[in-house]
């Protein structure tokens, strides 16, 4: 499988079907990332390593070794841990295009951090 990179980390698409996409994802350690959301899809994450912080209505909620449901309109925000964040991401929705991104805070230098 091909490994791809975007401003939020690296990923491999494991399955891409109508209505859902399955990705294996990684994020850099100790990294605050672009805050974005999607208007047409939700995401479900299973954290296999590391820690994530999800911003919900300006409240940061830490998650360690957990399952996270990210409803339409919300987005995980940060990996404050000392190890890379590794997770399986399931995207669900009628439209899964990468142009369904609502940028809230863009950080374009995110890929400069090391894993």
Secondary structure, DSSP 8 states (H G I E B T S, - for coil): --EEEETTEEEEEEEEETTEEEEEEEE-TTEE--EEE-SS-EEEEEEEESEEEEEETTEEEEEES-EEEE-TT-EEEEE-SSS-EEEEEEEESS---TT--EEEE--TTGGGS--
